[in-house]
Amino acid sequence: MAEPVFGGVTIKTEPVYAKNTIACVCFQGMWRWYVTEREYWFLNVEMEERFDIQVLNEDTAKAFLEAIQEEQVSTAELRSELQHFRGTHPEGDEWLKYVPSFLVNFDQKLFFSMFPEPASYEHYMPEGWTGSYSDFLERVPETERYWEAQGKSLIEESFS
């Protein structure tokens, strides 16, 4: 079966507002993007759907990230998708599905949520972790900011 194609780029899962979310992950110094089911990111909630990983933390991150490897997308793919979507949907706010929902830094035991609906992911932290509901876009390395192109923020442009 062929992978779905969105905006000319092949990615496994399309972002869907408040359902399939975009997560930024830092693990062992490597920054990666994933488009996954939102439920994966309740870090200390046991769930079968998360590959039987009871608590998602720095100790289980490697197994989890290997399990969701097919959901990984590159910065370039996300940038292309966002640009294509904004070009074909210049009006409305459907583009919000391309705003990242989570930043999970396994190296520093930090979790940030910008999830758009009430869910309070930041309250489900493993022991020793800090969770926050706050804008984390400036915490993402500039090279990984898919929403920025040619010195402009496609997200900020859309809000103005």
For each residue, the residues with C-beta under 8 A, 3 or more apart:
1:
2: 5
3: 10 11 12
4: 10 11 12 14
5: 2 8 9 10
6: 9 11 14 81 84 85
7: 80 81 83 84 85 88
8: 5 80 84
9: 5 6 77 80 81 84
10: 3 4 5
11: 3 4 6 14 35 73 77 81
12: 3 4 35 70 71
13: 20 35 36 71
14: 4 6 11 20 35
15: 20 21 22 35 81 97 98
16: 19 20 97
17: 94 96 97 116
18: 21 38 115 116 117
19: 16 37 38
20: 13 14 15 16 35 36 37 38 97
21: 15 18 35 36 37 38 41 100 101 102 115
22: 15 33 34 35 78 98 99 100 101 102
23: 33 34 35 36 40 41 100 101 102 103 104
24: 31 32 33 100 102 103 104 136 140 144
25: 31 32 33 34 61 65 103 104 105 106
26: 29 30 31 32 103 104 105 106 107 108
27: 30 32 61 62 65 106 107
28: 106 107
29: 26 107
30: 26 27
31: 24 25 26 140 141 144
32: 24 25 26 27 65 72
33: 22 23 24 25 72 73 74 75 78 100 144 146
34: 22 23 25 68 71 72 73
35: 11 12 13 14 15 20 21 22 23 71 73
36: 13 20 21 23 40 41 68 71
37: 19 20 21 40 49
38: 18 19 20 21 41 101 115 119
39: 42 47 49 50
40: 23 36 37 49 50 56 64 68
41: 21 23 36 38 56 101 102 104 113 121
42: 39 45 47 121 124
43: 55 56 57 104 111 121 124 125 126 129 131
44: 55 56 57 124 125 126 127
45: 42 124
46: 54 55
47: 39 42 50
48: 52
49: 37 39 40
50: 39 40 47 53 56 64
51: 63 64 67
52: 48
53: 50 56 60 63 64 67
54: 46 60
55: 43 44 46 60 126
56: 40 41 43 44 50 53 60 61 64 126
57: 43 44 60 61 106 109 126 127 128 129
58: 61 106 107 109
59:
60: 53 54 55 56 57 63 64
61: 25 27 56 57 58 64 65 106
62: 27 65 66
63: 51 53 60 66 67
64: 40 50 51 53 56 60 61 67 68
65: 25 27 32 61 62 68 69
66: 62 63 69
67: 51 53 63 64
68: 34 36 40 64 65 71 72
69: 65 66 72
70: 12
71: 12 13 34 35 36 68
72: 32 33 34 68 69
73: 11 33 34 35 77 78
74: 33 77 78
75: 33 78 79 143 144 145 146
76: 79 80 146
77: 9 11 73 74 80 81
78: 22 33 73 74 75 81 82 98 146
79: 75 76 82 83 146 147 149
80: 7 8 9 76 77 83 84
81: 6 7 9 11 15 77 78 84 85 98
82: 78 79 85 86 95 98 146 147 154
83: 7 79 80 86 87 149 154
84: 6 7 8 9 80 81 87 88
85: 6 7 81 82 88 89 94 95 98
86: 82 83 89 90 95 154 158
87: 83 84 90
88: 7 84 85
89: 85 86 92 94 95
90: 86 87
91:
92: 89 95
93: 96 158
94: 17 85 89 97
95: 82 85 86 89 92 98 158
96: 17 93 99 116
97: 15 16 17 20 94
98: 15 22 78 81 82 85 95 147 155
99: 22 96 114 116 147 155
100: 21 22 23 24 33 103 114 136 137 140
101: 21 22 23 38 41 113 114 115 116
102: 21 22 23 24 41 111 112 113 114 115 121
103: 23 24 25 26 100 110 111 112 136 139 140
104: 23 24 25 26 41 43 110 111
105: 25 26 108 109 110 111
106: 25 26 27 28 57 58 61 109
107: 26 27 28 29 58
108: 26 105
109: 57 58 105 106 126 128 129 130
110: 103 104 105 129 130 131 132
111: 43 102 103 104 105 121 122 125 129 130 131 132
112: 102 103 122 131 132 133 134 136 139
113: 41 101 102 119 121 122 131 132 133 134
114: 99 100 101 102 133 134 135 136
115: 18 21 38 101 102 119 121 133
116: 17 18 96 99 101
117: 18
118:
119: 38 113 115
120: 123 124 133
121: 41 42 43 102 111 113 115 124 131 133
122: 111 112 113 125 131 132 133
123: 120 131
124: 42 43 44 45 120 121 131
125: 43 44 111 122 129 130 131
126: 43 44 55 56 57 109 129
127: 44 57
128: 57 109
129: 43 57 109 110 111 125 126
130: 109 110 111 125
131: 43 110 111 112 113 121 122 123 124 125
132: 110 111 112 113 122
133: 112 113 114 115 120 121 122
134: 112 113 114
135: 114 138
136: 24 100 103 112 114 139 140
137: 100 140 145 147 155
138: 135
139: 103 112 136
140: 24 31 100 103 136 137 144 145
141: 31 144 145
142: 145 148
143: 75
144: 24 31 33 75 140 141
145: 75 137 140 141 142 148 153
146: 33 75 76 78 79 82
147: 79 82 98 99 137 153 154 155
148: 142 145 151 152 153 154
149: 79 83 152 154
150:
151: 148
152: 148 149 156 157
153: 145 147 148 156 157
154: 82 83 86 147 148 149 157 158
155: 98 99 137 147 158 159
156: 152 153 159 160
157: 152 153 154 160
158: 86 93 95 154 155
159: 155 156
160: 156 157
